Structures are given as structure tokens and as C-alpha cells.
Amino acid sequence: MTAEIVKVDKNGRIYLPASLRKKFGVTSFYVEERGDEIVLIPVRKRIGKYYGIFRGENLSPEEIDRLIEEETEKLLRDEL
């Protein structure tokens, strides 16, 4: 486990060390509050299992939206 001190700038931005950015290779994180801690979770880890699930299917935009909403709800119920 890596532990480093980072600072928050006046706009509320946190700068992640380059080593962590390279390690995780993502630009988006879920931010969770766990008691008195703030936890950053790479988005890739949570949604990666859904990559390509619609490939090859002839779906309307409305059907895709509905499926995405359903899968997102399942994901949030299972992983939060």
C-alpha cells in the first residue's frame, strides 16, 4: 500500500502523484466517505466488467439507455 501526503488547492483539486496515476491508468474516480476517511476508487475497476456487453447487438438508443440504467443500478447496489 502506498501512502503519500497530497494537498487540496483553493479550487478543491487534489493532485495525485505520478506513480499512482501511472499505476491505475485512469482519470476518473468514485469518491466515497467512510466514517472519517475519504476513499478514491478508480472507475475502471467498477465498470470494466461491462466493457463490450452491447457489441454486435442492434439496439436503439432508448434500449441502450435503458440497459445502461439497469446495469448501473445493479452495480451500485452490489458494490456500494
mmCIF file of the N, C-alpha and C atoms, coordinates in Angstrom:
data_MODEL
# 
_entry.id   MODEL 
# 
loop_
_atom_site.group_PDB 
_atom_site.id 
_atom_site.type_symbol 
_atom_site.label_atom_id 
_atom_site.label_alt_id 
_atom_site.label_comp_id 
_atom_site.label_asym_id 
_atom_site.label_entity_id 
_atom_site.label_seq_id 
_atom_site.pdbx_PDB_ins_code 
_atom_site.Cartn_x 
_atom_site.Cartn_y 
_atom_site.Cartn_z 
_atom_site.occupancy 
_atom_site.B_iso_or_equiv 
_atom_site.pdbx_formal_charge 
_atom_site.auth_seq_id 
_atom_site.auth_comp_id 
_atom_site.auth_asym_id 
_atom_site.auth_atom_id 
_atom_site.pdbx_PDB_model_num 
ATOM 1   N N  . MET A 1 1  ? 0.848   -1.175 0.000   1.00 0.00 ? 1  MET A N  1 
ATOM 2   C CA . MET A 1 1  ? 0.000   0.000  0.000   1.00 0.00 ? 1  MET A CA 1 
ATOM 3   C C  . MET A 1 1  ? 0.889   1.232  0.000   1.00 0.00 ? 1  MET A C  1 
ATOM 4   N N  . THR A 1 2  ? 0.536   2.196  -0.832  1.00 0.00 ? 2  THR A N  1 
ATOM 5   C CA . THR A 1 2  ? 1.278   3.441  -0.925  1.00 0.00 ? 2  THR A CA 1 
ATOM 6   C C  . THR A 1 2  ? 0.564   4.515  -0.115  1.00 0.00 ? 2  THR A C  1 
ATOM 7   N N  . ALA A 1 3  ? 1.327   5.265  0.656   1.00 0.00 ? 3  ALA A N  1 
ATOM 8   C CA . ALA A 1 3  ? 0.750   6.372  1.416   1.00 0.00 ? 3  ALA A CA 1 
ATOM 9   C C  . ALA A 1 3  ? 1.595   7.608  1.156   1.00 0.00 ? 3  ALA A C  1 
ATOM 10  N N  . GLU A 1 4  ? 0.952   8.648  0.694   1.00 0.00 ? 4  GLU A N  1 
ATOM 11  C CA . GLU A 1 4  ? 1.624   9.915  0.448   1.00 0.00 ? 4  GLU A CA 1 
ATOM 12  C C  . GLU A 1 4  ? 0.714   11.041 0.903   1.00 0.00 ? 4  GLU A C  1 
ATOM 13  N N  . ILE A 1 5  ? 1.306   12.158 1.237   1.00 0.00 ? 5  ILE A N  1 
ATOM 14  C CA . ILE A 1 5  ? 0.520   13.334 1.602   1.00 0.00 ? 5  ILE A CA 1 
ATOM 15  C C  . ILE A 1 5  ? 0.314   14.169 0.346   1.00 0.00 ? 5  ILE A C  1 
ATOM 16  N N  . VAL A 1 6  ? -0.948  14.530 0.099   1.00 0.00 ? 6  VAL A N  1 
ATOM 17  C CA . VAL A 1 6  ? -1.282  15.407 -1.020  1.00 0.00 ? 6  VAL A CA 1 
ATOM 18  C C  . VAL A 1 6  ? -2.039  16.601 -0.452  1.00 0.00 ? 6  VAL A C  1 
ATOM 19  N N  . LYS A 1 7  ? -2.054  17.675 -1.204  1.00 0.00 ? 7  LYS A N  1 
ATOM 20  C CA . LYS A 1 7  ? -2.737  18.885 -0.749  1.00 0.00 ? 7  LYS A CA 1 
ATOM 21  C C  . LYS A 1 7  ? -3.918  19.195 -1.656  1.00 0.00 ? 7  LYS A C  1 
ATOM 22  N N  . VAL A 1 8  ? -4.869  19.886 -1.096  1.00 0.00 ? 8  VAL A N  1 
ATOM 23  C CA . VAL A 1 8  ? -6.030  20.355 -1.838  1.00 0.00 ? 8  VAL A CA 1 
ATOM 24  C C  . VAL A 1 8  ? -5.792  21.820 -2.150  1.00 0.00 ? 8  VAL A C  1 
ATOM 25  N N  . ASP A 1 9  ? -5.955  22.206 -3.439  1.00 0.00 ? 9  ASP A N  1 
ATOM 26  C CA . ASP A 1 9  ? -5.742  23.615 -3.778  1.00 0.00 ? 9  ASP A CA 1 
ATOM 27  C C  . ASP A 1 9  ? -6.995  24.441 -3.474  1.00 0.00 ? 9  ASP A C  1 
ATOM 28  N N  . LYS A 1 10 ? -6.929  25.722 -3.730  1.00 0.00 ? 10 LYS A N  1 
ATOM 29  C CA . LYS A 1 10 ? -8.039  26.616 -3.385  1.00 0.00 ? 10 LYS A CA 1 
ATOM 30  C C  . LYS A 1 10 ? -9.323  26.306 -4.159  1.00 0.00 ? 10 LYS A C  1 
ATOM 31  N N  . ASN A 1 11 ? -9.214  25.549 -5.268  1.00 0.00 ? 11 ASN A N  1 
ATOM 32  C CA . ASN A 1 11 ? -10.391 25.159 -6.049  1.00 0.00 ? 11 ASN A CA 1 
ATOM 33  C C  . ASN A 1 11 ? -10.892 23.761 -5.675  1.00 0.00 ? 11 ASN A C  1 
ATOM 34  N N  . GLY A 1 12 ? -10.295 23.160 -4.652  1.00 0.00 ? 12 GLY A N  1 
ATOM 35  C CA . GLY A 1 12 ? -10.727 21.847 -4.203  1.00 0.00 ? 12 GLY A CA 1 
ATOM 36  C C  . GLY A 1 12 ? -10.106 20.690 -4.960  1.00 0.00 ? 12 GLY A C  1 
ATOM 37  N N  . ARG A 1 13 ? -9.091  20.939 -5.775  1.00 0.00 ? 13 ARG A N  1 
ATOM 38  C CA . ARG A 1 13 ? -8.448  19.883 -6.556  1.00 0.00 ? 13 ARG A CA 1 
ATOM 39  C C  . ARG A 1 13 ? -7.372  19.187 -5.742  1.00 0.00 ? 13 ARG A C  1 
ATOM 40  N N  . ILE A 1 14 ? -7.315  17.874 -5.927  1.00 0.00 ? 14 ILE A N  1 
ATOM 41  C CA . ILE A 1 14 ? -6.271  17.069 -5.305  1.00 0.00 ? 14 ILE A CA 1 
ATOM 42  C C  . ILE A 1 14 ? -5.361  16.590 -6.429  1.00 0.00 ? 14 ILE A C  1 
ATOM 43  N N  . TYR A 1 15 ? -4.089  16.755 -6.246  1.00 0.00 ? 15 TYR A N  1 
ATOM 44  C CA . TYR A 1 15 ? -3.127  16.299 -7.248  1.00 0.00 ? 15 TYR A CA 1 
ATOM 45  C C  . TYR A 1 15 ? -2.562  14.957 -6.833  1.00 0.00 ? 15 TYR A C  1 
ATOM 46  N N  . LEU A 1 16 ? -2.837  13.928 -7.653  1.00 0.00 ? 16 LEU A N  1 
ATOM 47  C CA . LEU A 1 16 ? -2.337  12.596 -7.359  1.00 0.00 ? 16 LEU A CA 1 
ATOM 48  C C  . LEU A 1 16 ? -0.900  12.474 -7.854  1.00 0.00 ? 16 LEU A C  1 
ATOM 49  N N  . PRO A 1 17 ? -0.048  11.820 -7.079  1.00 0.00 ? 17 PRO A N  1 
ATOM 50  C CA . PRO A 1 17 ? 1.326   11.614 -7.517  1.00 0.00 ? 17 PRO A CA 1 
ATOM 51  C C  . PRO A 1 17 ? 1.374   10.829 -8.830  1.00 0.00 ? 17 PRO A C  1 
ATOM 52  N N  . ALA A 1 18 ? 2.374   11.120 -9.659  1.00 0.00 ? 18 ALA A N  1 
ATOM 53  C CA . ALA A 1 18 ? 2.514   10.462 -10.957 1.00 0.00 ? 18 ALA A CA 1 
ATOM 54  C C  . ALA A 1 18 ? 2.571   8.946  -10.815 1.00 0.00 ? 18 ALA A C  1 
ATOM 55  N N  . SER A 1 19 ? 3.183   8.448  -9.766  1.00 0.00 ? 19 SER A N  1 
ATOM 56  C CA . SER A 1 19 ? 3.285   6.995  -9.583  1.00 0.00 ? 19 SER A CA 1 
ATOM 57  C C  . SER A 1 19 ? 1.906   6.343  -9.469  1.00 0.00 ? 19 SER A C  1 
ATOM 58  N N  . LEU A 1 20 ? 0.977   7.005  -8.784  1.00 0.00 ? 20 LEU A N  1 
ATOM 59  C CA . LEU A 1 20 ? -0.379  6.469  -8.660  1.00 0.00 ? 20 LEU A CA 1 
ATOM 60  C C  . LEU A 1 20 ? -1.154  6.604  -9.960  1.00 0.00 ? 20 LEU A C  1 
ATOM 61  N N  . ARG A 1 21 ? -0.978  7.730  -10.650 1.00 0.00 ? 21 ARG A N  1 
ATOM 62  C CA . ARG A 1 21 ? -1.669  7.904  -11.938 1.00 0.00 ? 21 ARG A CA 1 
ATOM 63  C C  . ARG A 1 21 ? -1.226  6.836  -12.912 1.00 0.00 ? 21 ARG A C  1 
ATOM 64  N N  . LYS A 1 22 ? 0.069   6.540  -12.956 1.00 0.00 ? 22 LYS A N  1 
ATOM 65  C CA . LYS A 1 22 ? 0.578   5.509  -13.862 1.00 0.00 ? 22 LYS A CA 1 
ATOM 66  C C  . LYS A 1 22 ? 0.100   4.127  -13.442 1.00 0.00 ? 22 LYS A C  1 
ATOM 67  N N  . LYS A 1 23 ? 0.121   3.863  -12.163 1.00 0.00 ? 23 LYS A N  1 
ATOM 68  C CA . LYS A 1 23 ? -0.279  2.551  -11.655 1.00 0.00 ? 23 LYS A CA 1 
ATOM 69  C C  . LYS A 1 23 ? -1.721  2.217  -12.016 1.00 0.00 ? 23 LYS A C  1 
ATOM 70  N N  . PHE A 1 24 ? -2.628  3.165  -11.826 1.00 0.00 ? 24 PHE A N  1 
ATOM 71  C CA . PHE A 1 24 ? -4.040  2.896  -12.056 1.00 0.00 ? 24 PHE A CA 1 
ATOM 72  C C  . PHE A 1 24 ? -4.493  3.227  -13.469 1.00 0.00 ? 24 PHE A C  1 
ATOM 73  N N  . GLY A 1 25 ? -3.818  4.139  -14.147 1.00 0.00 ? 25 GLY A N  1 
ATOM 74  C CA . GLY A 1 25 ? -4.122  4.440  -15.544 1.00 0.00 ? 25 GLY A CA 1 
ATOM 75  C C  . GLY A 1 25 ? -5.530  4.928  -15.809 1.00 0.00 ? 25 GLY A C  1 
ATOM 76  N N  . VAL A 1 26 ? -6.128  5.605  -14.849 1.00 0.00 ? 26 VAL A N  1 
ATOM 77  C CA . VAL A 1 26 ? -7.485  6.119  -15.032 1.00 0.00 ? 26 VAL A CA 1 
ATOM 78  C C  . VAL A 1 26 ? -7.515  7.605  -14.694 1.00 0.00 ? 26 VAL A C  1 
ATOM 79  N N  . THR A 1 27 ? -8.547  8.278  -15.166 1.00 0.00 ? 27 THR A N  1 
ATOM 80  C CA . THR A 1 27 ? -8.682  9.713  -14.889 1.00 0.00 ? 27 THR A CA 1 
ATOM 81  C C  . THR A 1 27 ? -9.937  10.035 -14.091 1.00 0.00 ? 27 THR A C  1 
ATOM 82  N N  . SER A 1 28 ? -10.745 9.018  -13.805 1.00 0.00 ? 28 SER A N  1 
ATOM 83  C CA . SER A 1 28 ? -11.973 9.233  -13.043 1.00 0.00 ? 28 SER A CA 1 
ATOM 84  C C  . SER A 1 28 ? -11.999 8.301  -11.843 1.00 0.00 ? 28 SER A C  1 
ATOM 85  N N  . PHE A 1 29 ? -12.501 8.837  -10.743 1.00 0.00 ? 29 PHE A N  1 
ATOM 86  C CA . PHE A 1 29 ? -12.584 8.073  -9.508  1.00 0.00 ? 29 PHE A CA 1 
ATOM 87  C C  . PHE A 1 29 ? -13.940 8.287  -8.859  1.00 0.00 ? 29 PHE A C  1 
ATOM 88  N N  . TYR A 1 30 ? -14.447 7.262  -8.208  1.00 0.00 ? 30 TYR A N  1 
ATOM 89  C CA . TYR A 1 30 ? -15.575 7.437  -7.313  1.00 0.00 ? 30 TYR A CA 1 
ATOM 90  C C  . TYR A 1 30 ? -14.992 7.970  -6.014  1.00 0.00 ? 30 TYR A C  1 
ATOM 91  N N  . VAL A 1 31 ? -15.695 8.881  -5.369  1.00 0.00 ? 31 VAL A N  1 
ATOM 92  C CA . VAL A 1 31 ? -15.267 9.399  -4.082  1.00 0.00 ? 31 VAL A CA 1 
ATOM 93  C C  . VAL A 1 31 ? -16.275 8.915  -3.058  1.00 0.00 ? 31 VAL A C  1 
ATOM 94  N N  . GLU A 1 32 ? -15.781 8.171  -2.060  1.00 0.00 ? 32 GLU A N  1 
ATOM 95  C CA . GLU A 1 32 ? -16.660 7.646  -1.018  1.00 0.00 ? 32 GLU A CA 1 
ATOM 96  C C  . GLU A 1 32 ? -16.220 8.176  0.329   1.00 0.00 ? 32 GLU A C  1 
ATOM 97  N N  . GLU A 1 33 ? -17.189 8.425  1.163   1.00 0.00 ? 33 GLU A N  1 
ATOM 98  C CA . GLU A 1 33 ? -16.917 8.797  2.550   1.00 0.00 ? 33 GLU A CA 1 
ATOM 99  C C  . GLU A 1 33 ? -17.114 7.536  3.382   1.00 0.00 ? 33 GLU A C  1 
ATOM 100 N N  . ARG A 1 34 ? -16.073 7.173  4.128   1.00 0.00 ? 34 ARG A N  1 
ATOM 101 C CA . ARG A 1 34 ? -16.148 6.000  5.002   1.00 0.00 ? 34 ARG A CA 1 
ATOM 102 C C  . ARG A 1 34 ? -15.760 6.440  6.408   1.00 0.00 ? 34 ARG A C  1 
ATOM 103 N N  . GLY A 1 35 ? -16.767 6.754  7.167   1.00 0.00 ? 35 GLY A N  1 
ATOM 104 C CA . GLY A 1 35 ? -16.503 7.265  8.510   1.00 0.00 ? 35 GLY A CA 1 
ATOM 105 C C  . GLY A 1 35 ? -15.783 8.592  8.420   1.00 0.00 ? 35 GLY A C  1 
ATOM 106 N N  . ASP A 1 36 ? -14.572 8.641  8.958   1.00 0.00 ? 36 ASP A N  1 
ATOM 107 C CA . ASP A 1 36 ? -13.794 9.879  8.912   1.00 0.00 ? 36 ASP A CA 1 
ATOM 108 C C  . ASP A 1 36 ? -12.731 9.846  7.814   1.00 0.00 ? 36 ASP A C  1 
ATOM 109 N N  . GLU A 1 37 ? -12.928 8.989  6.799   1.00 0.00 ? 37 GLU A N  1 
ATOM 110 C CA . GLU A 1 37 ? -11.984 8.876  5.687   1.00 0.00 ? 37 GLU A CA 1 
ATOM 111 C C  . GLU A 1 37 ? -12.655 9.200  4.364   1.00 0.00 ? 37 GLU A C  1 
ATOM 112 N N  . ILE A 1 38 ? -11.856 9.645  3.415   1.00 0.00 ? 38 ILE A N  1 
ATOM 113 C CA . ILE A 1 38 ? -12.286 9.835  2.025   1.00 0.00 ? 38 ILE A CA 1 
ATOM 114 C C  . ILE A 1 38 ? -11.526 8.811  1.197   1.00 0.00 ? 38 ILE A C  1 
ATOM 115 N N  . VAL A 1 39 ? -12.251 8.023  0.411   1.00 0.00 ? 39 VAL A N  1 
ATOM 116 C CA . VAL A 1 39 ? -11.642 6.951  -0.368  1.00 0.00 ? 39 VAL A CA 1 
ATOM 117 C C  . VAL A 1 39 ? -11.873 7.215  -1.854  1.00 0.00 ? 39 VAL A C  1 
ATOM 118 N N  . LEU A 1 40 ? -10.810 7.135  -2.645  1.00 0.00 ? 40 LEU A N  1 
ATOM 119 C CA . LEU A 1 40 ? -10.903 7.260  -4.102  1.00 0.00 ? 40 LEU A CA 1 
ATOM 120 C C  . LEU A 1 40 ? -10.854 5.860  -4.698  1.00 0.00 ? 40 LEU A C  1 
ATOM 121 N N  . ILE A 1 41 ? -11.822 5.532  -5.542  1.00 0.00 ? 41 ILE A N  1 
ATOM 122 C CA . ILE A 1 41 ? -11.889 4.216  -6.174  1.00 0.00 ? 41 ILE A CA 1 
ATOM 123 C C  . ILE A 1 41 ? -11.858 4.414  -7.687  1.00 0.00 ? 41 ILE A C  1 
ATOM 124 N N  . PRO A 1 42 ? -10.855 3.859  -8.368  1.00 0.00 ? 42 PRO A N  1 
ATOM 125 C CA . PRO A 1 42 ? -10.793 4.022  -9.826  1.00 0.00 ? 42 PRO A CA 1 
ATOM 126 C C  . PRO A 1 42 ? -12.063 3.523  -10.493 1.00 0.00 ? 42 PRO A C  1 
ATOM 127 N N  . VAL A 1 43 ? -12.622 4.315  -11.390 1.00 0.00 ? 43 VAL A N  1 
ATOM 128 C CA . VAL A 1 43 ? -13.862 3.951  -12.085 1.00 0.00 ? 43 VAL A CA 1 
ATOM 129 C C  . VAL A 1 43 ? -13.660 2.669  -12.883 1.00 0.00 ? 43 VAL A C  1 
ATOM 130 N N  . ARG A 1 44 ? -12.520 2.507  -13.493 1.00 0.00 ? 44 ARG A N  1 
ATOM 131 C CA . ARG A 1 44 ? -12.255 1.337  -14.320 1.00 0.00 ? 44 ARG A CA 1 
ATOM 132 C C  . ARG A 1 44 ? -12.550 0.035  -13.585 1.00 0.00 ? 44 ARG A C  1 
ATOM 133 N N  . LYS A 1 45 ? -12.207 -0.060 -12.321 1.00 0.00 ? 45 LYS A N  1 
ATOM 134 C CA . LYS A 1 45 ? -12.393 -1.297 -11.582 1.00 0.00 ? 45 LYS A CA 1 
ATOM 135 C C  . LYS A 1 45 ? -13.865 -1.662 -11.442 1.00 0.00 ? 45 LYS A C  1 
ATOM 136 N N  . ARG A 1 46 ? -14.702 -0.673 -11.327 1.00 0.00 ? 46 ARG A N  1 
ATOM 137 C CA . ARG A 1 46 ? -16.123 -0.967 -11.131 1.00 0.00 ? 46 ARG A CA 1 
ATOM 138 C C  . ARG A 1 46 ? -16.856 -1.244 -12.431 1.00 0.00 ? 46 ARG A C  1 
ATOM 139 N N  . ILE A 1 47 ? -16.505 -0.572 -13.522 1.00 0.00 ? 47 ILE A N  1 
ATOM 140 C CA . ILE A 1 47 ? -17.284 -0.741 -14.750 1.00 0.00 ? 47 ILE A CA 1 
ATOM 141 C C  . ILE A 1 47 ? -16.591 -1.605 -15.787 1.00 0.00 ? 47 ILE A C  1 
ATOM 142 N N  . GLY A 1 48 ? -15.364 -2.001 -15.535 1.00 0.00 ? 48 GLY A N  1 
ATOM 143 C CA . GLY A 1 48 ? -14.614 -2.788 -16.503 1.00 0.00 ? 48 GLY A CA 1 
ATOM 144 C C  . GLY A 1 48 ? -15.311 -4.062 -16.932 1.00 0.00 ? 48 GLY A C  1 
ATOM 145 N N  . LYS A 1 49 ? -16.024 -4.701 -16.027 1.00 0.00 ? 49 LYS A N  1 
ATOM 146 C CA . LYS A 1 49 ? -16.683 -5.954 -16.381 1.00 0.00 ? 49 LYS A CA 1 
ATOM 147 C C  . LYS A 1 49 ? -17.811 -5.762 -17.384 1.00 0.00 ? 49 LYS A C  1 
ATOM 148 N N  . TYR A 1 50 ? -18.246 -4.527 -17.603 1.00 0.00 ? 50 TYR A N  1 
ATOM 149 C CA . TYR A 1 50 ? -19.321 -4.264 -18.552 1.00 0.00 ? 50 TYR A CA 1 
ATOM 150 C C  . TYR A 1 50 ? -18.815 -3.845 -19.931 1.00 0.00 ? 50 TYR A C  1 
ATOM 151 N N  . TYR A 1 51 ? -17.489 -3.724 -20.080 1.00 0.00 ? 51 TYR A N  1 
ATOM 152 C CA . TYR A 1 51 ? -16.936 -3.290 -21.364 1.00 0.00 ? 51 TYR A CA 1 
ATOM 153 C C  . TYR A 1 51 ? -17.361 -4.260 -22.464 1.00 0.00 ? 51 TYR A C  1 
ATOM 154 N N  . GLY A 1 52 ? -17.956 -3.729 -23.533 1.00 0.00 ? 52 GLY A N  1 
ATOM 155 C CA . GLY A 1 52 ? -18.305 -4.523 -24.702 1.00 0.00 ? 52 GLY A CA 1 
ATOM 156 C C  . GLY A 1 52 ? -19.574 -5.354 -24.599 1.00 0.00 ? 52 GLY A C  1 
ATOM 157 N N  . ILE A 1 53 ? -20.390 -5.164 -23.574 1.00 0.00 ? 53 ILE A N  1 
ATOM 158 C CA . ILE A 1 53 ? -21.561 -6.027 -23.427 1.00 0.00 ? 53 ILE A CA 1 
ATOM 159 C C  . ILE A 1 53 ? -22.604 -5.808 -24.519 1.00 0.00 ? 53 ILE A C  1 
ATOM 160 N N  . PHE A 1 54 ? -22.569 -4.663 -25.200 1.00 0.00 ? 54 PHE A N  1 
ATOM 161 C CA . PHE A 1 54 ? -23.555 -4.398 -26.245 1.00 0.00 ? 54 PHE A CA 1 
ATOM 162 C C  . PHE A 1 54 ? -23.012 -4.657 -27.648 1.00 0.00 ? 54 PHE A C  1 
ATOM 163 N N  . ARG A 1 55 ? -21.789 -5.106 -27.744 1.00 0.00 ? 55 ARG A N  1 
ATOM 164 C CA . ARG A 1 55 ? -21.158 -5.295 -29.046 1.00 0.00 ? 55 ARG A CA 1 
ATOM 165 C C  . ARG A 1 55 ? -21.968 -6.278 -29.892 1.00 0.00 ? 55 ARG A C  1 
ATOM 166 N N  . GLY A 1 56 ? -22.201 -5.903 -31.151 1.00 0.00 ? 56 GLY A N  1 
ATOM 167 C CA . GLY A 1 56 ? -22.862 -6.791 -32.084 1.00 0.00 ? 56 GLY A CA 1 
ATOM 168 C C  . GLY A 1 56 ? -24.377 -6.803 -31.997 1.00 0.00 ? 56 GLY A C  1 
ATOM 169 N N  . GLU A 1 57 ? -24.916 -6.110 -31.014 1.00 0.00 ? 57 GLU A N  1 
ATOM 170 C CA . GLU A 1 57 ? -26.369 -6.086 -30.891 1.00 0.00 ? 57 GLU A CA 1 
ATOM 171 C C  . GLU A 1 57 ? -26.916 -4.853 -31.606 1.00 0.00 ? 57 GLU A C  1 
ATOM 172 N N  . ASN A 1 58 ? -28.051 -5.008 -32.250 1.00 0.00 ? 58 ASN A N  1 
ATOM 173 C CA . ASN A 1 58 ? -28.679 -3.906 -32.964 1.00 0.00 ? 58 ASN A CA 1 
ATOM 174 C C  . ASN A 1 58 ? -29.737 -3.289 -32.057 1.00 0.00 ? 58 ASN A C  1 
ATOM 175 N N  . LEU A 1 59 ? -29.305 -2.360 -31.206 1.00 0.00 ? 59 LEU A N  1 
ATOM 176 C CA . LEU A 1 59 ? -30.199 -1.765 -30.225 1.00 0.00 ? 59 LEU A CA 1 
ATOM 177 C C  . LEU A 1 59 ? -30.460 -0.304 -30.557 1.00 0.00 ? 59 LEU A C  1 
ATOM 178 N N  . SER A 1 60 ? -31.658 0.151  -30.236 1.00 0.00 ? 60 SER A N  1 
ATOM 179 C CA . SER A 1 60 ? -31.983 1.563  -30.411 1.00 0.00 ? 60 SER A CA 1 
ATOM 180 C C  . SER A 1 60 ? -31.314 2.353  -29.284 1.00 0.00 ? 60 SER A C  1 
ATOM 181 N N  . PRO A 1 61 ? -31.145 3.654  -29.454 1.00 0.00 ? 61 PRO A N  1 
ATOM 182 C CA . PRO A 1 61 ? -30.574 4.471  -28.376 1.00 0.00 ? 61 PRO A CA 1 
ATOM 183 C C  . PRO A 1 61 ? -31.372 4.359  -27.074 1.00 0.00 ? 61 PRO A C  1 
ATOM 184 N N  . GLU A 1 62 ? -32.682 4.254  -27.184 1.00 0.00 ? 62 GLU A N  1 
ATOM 185 C CA . GLU A 1 62 ? -33.518 4.127  -25.992 1.00 0.00 ? 62 GLU A CA 1 
ATOM 186 C C  . GLU A 1 62 ? -33.253 2.806  -25.270 1.00 0.00 ? 62 GLU A C  1 
ATOM 187 N N  . GLU A 1 63 ? -33.084 1.731  -26.045 1.00 0.00 ? 63 GLU A N  1 
ATOM 188 C CA . GLU A 1 63 ? -32.787 0.430  -25.447 1.00 0.00 ? 63 GLU A CA 1 
ATOM 189 C C  . GLU A 1 63 ? -31.419 0.440  -24.767 1.00 0.00 ? 63 GLU A C  1 
ATOM 190 N N  . ILE A 1 64 ? -30.458 1.068  -25.395 1.00 0.00 ? 64 ILE A N  1 
ATOM 191 C CA . ILE A 1 64 ? -29.118 1.172  -24.805 1.00 0.00 ? 64 ILE A CA 1 
ATOM 192 C C  . ILE A 1 64 ? -29.190 1.961  -23.503 1.00 0.00 ? 64 ILE A C  1 
ATOM 193 N N  . ASP A 1 65 ? -29.903 3.090  -23.518 1.00 0.00 ? 65 ASP A N  1 
ATOM 194 C CA . ASP A 1 65 ? -30.056 3.888  -22.295 1.00 0.00 ? 65 ASP A CA 1 
ATOM 195 C C  . ASP A 1 65 ? -30.696 3.080  -21.178 1.00 0.00 ? 65 ASP A C  1 
ATOM 196 N N  . ARG A 1 66 ? -31.741 2.334  -21.502 1.00 0.00 ? 66 ARG A N  1 
ATOM 197 C CA . ARG A 1 66 ? -32.425 1.522  -20.504 1.00 0.00 ? 66 ARG A CA 1 
ATOM 198 C C  . ARG A 1 66 ? -31.489 0.465  -19.928 1.00 0.00 ? 66 ARG A C  1 
ATOM 199 N N  . LEU A 1 67 ? -30.741 -0.220 -20.790 1.00 0.00 ? 67 LEU A N  1 
ATOM 200 C CA . LEU A 1 67 ? -29.814 -1.247 -20.326 1.00 0.00 ? 67 LEU A CA 1 
ATOM 201 C C  . LEU A 1 67 ? -28.703 -0.658 -19.457 1.00 0.00 ? 67 LEU A C  1 
ATOM 202 N N  . ILE A 1 68 ? -28.213 0.505  -19.854 1.00 0.00 ? 68 ILE A N  1 
ATOM 203 C CA . ILE A 1 68 ? -27.172 1.157  -19.058 1.00 0.00 ? 68 ILE A CA 1 
ATOM 204 C C  . ILE A 1 68 ? -27.713 1.527  -17.682 1.00 0.00 ? 68 ILE A C  1 
ATOM 205 N N  . GLU A 1 69 ? -28.914 2.068  -17.638 1.00 0.00 ? 69 GLU A N  1 
ATOM 206 C CA . GLU A 1 69 ? -29.526 2.413  -16.347 1.00 0.00 ? 69 GLU A CA 1 
ATOM 207 C C  . GLU A 1 69 ? -29.695 1.171  -15.470 1.00 0.00 ? 69 GLU A C  1 
ATOM 208 N N  . GLU A 1 70 ? -30.172 0.077  -16.055 1.00 0.00 ? 70 GLU A N  1 
ATOM 209 C CA . GLU A 1 70 ? -30.360 -1.160 -15.288 1.00 0.00 ? 70 GLU A CA 1 
ATOM 210 C C  . GLU A 1 70 ? -29.031 -1.683 -14.743 1.00 0.00 ? 70 GLU A C  1 
ATOM 211 N N  . GLU A 1 71 ? -28.009 -1.714 -15.596 1.00 0.00 ? 71 GLU A N  1 
ATOM 212 C CA . GLU A 1 71 ? -26.711 -2.227 -15.169 1.00 0.00 ? 71 GLU A CA 1 
ATOM 213 C C  . GLU A 1 71 ? -26.071 -1.318 -14.130 1.00 0.00 ? 71 GLU A C  1 
ATOM 214 N N  . THR A 1 72 ? -26.261 -0.006 -14.274 1.00 0.00 ? 72 THR A N  1 
ATOM 215 C CA . THR A 1 72 ? -25.710 0.937  -13.300 1.00 0.00 ? 72 THR A CA 1 
ATOM 216 C C  . THR A 1 72 ? -26.374 0.747  -11.947 1.00 0.00 ? 72 THR A C  1 
ATOM 217 N N  . GLU A 1 73 ? -27.684 0.566  -11.942 1.00 0.00 ? 73 GLU A N  1 
ATOM 218 C CA . GLU A 1 73 ? -28.399 0.329  -10.684 1.00 0.00 ? 73 GLU A CA 1 
ATOM 219 C C  . GLU A 1 73 ? -27.911 -0.948 -10.015 1.00 0.00 ? 73 GLU A C  1 
ATOM 220 N N  . LYS A 1 74 ? -27.733 -2.027 -10.798 1.00 0.00 ? 74 LYS A N  1 
ATOM 221 C CA . LYS A 1 74 ? -27.216 -3.281 -10.258 1.00 0.00 ? 74 LYS A CA 1 
ATOM 222 C C  . LYS A 1 74 ? -25.826 -3.072 -9.670  1.00 0.00 ? 74 LYS A C  1 
ATOM 223 N N  . LEU A 1 75 ? -24.995 -2.371 -10.419 1.00 0.00 ? 75 LEU A N  1 
ATOM 224 C CA . LEU A 1 75 ? -23.624 -2.129 -9.998  1.00 0.00 ? 75 LEU A CA 1 
ATOM 225 C C  . LEU A 1 75 ? -23.580 -1.352 -8.684  1.00 0.00 ? 75 LEU A C  1 
ATOM 226 N N  . LEU A 1 76 ? -24.377 -0.314 -8.590  1.00 0.00 ? 76 LEU A N  1 
ATOM 227 C CA . LEU A 1 76 ? -24.381 0.496  -7.376  1.00 0.00 ? 76 LEU A CA 1 
ATOM 228 C C  . LEU A 1 76 ? -24.941 -0.278 -6.180  1.00 0.00 ? 76 LEU A C  1 
ATOM 229 N N  . ARG A 1 77 ? -25.938 -1.092 -6.401  1.00 0.00 ? 77 ARG A N  1 
ATOM 230 C CA . ARG A 1 77 ? -26.496 -1.912 -5.315  1.00 0.00 ? 77 ARG A CA 1 
ATOM 231 C C  . ARG A 1 77 ? -25.472 -2.929 -4.826  1.00 0.00 ? 77 ARG A C  1 
ATOM 232 N N  . ASP A 1 78 ? -24.750 -3.542 -5.754  1.00 0.00 ? 78 ASP A N  1 
ATOM 233 C CA . ASP A 1 78 ? -23.815 -4.601 -5.410  1.00 0.00 ? 78 ASP A CA 1 
ATOM 234 C C  . ASP A 1 78 ? -22.506 -4.101 -4.817  1.00 0.00 ? 78 ASP A C  1 
ATOM 235 N N  . GLU A 1 79 ? -22.070 -2.918 -5.204  1.00 0.00 ? 79 GLU A N  1 
ATOM 236 C CA . GLU A 1 79 ? -20.715 -2.503 -4.859  1.00 0.00 ? 79 GLU A CA 1 
ATOM 237 C C  . GLU A 1 79 ? -20.603 -1.323 -3.924  1.00 0.00 ? 79 GLU A C  1 
ATOM 238 N N  . LEU A 1 80 ? -21.697 -0.731 -3.526  1.00 0.00 ? 80 LEU A N  1 
ATOM 239 C CA . LEU A 1 80 ? -21.574 0.412  -2.609  1.00 0.00 ? 80 LEU A CA 1 
ATOM 240 C C  . LEU A 1 80 ? -21.841 -0.002 -1.191  1.00 0.00 ? 80 LEU A C  1 
# 
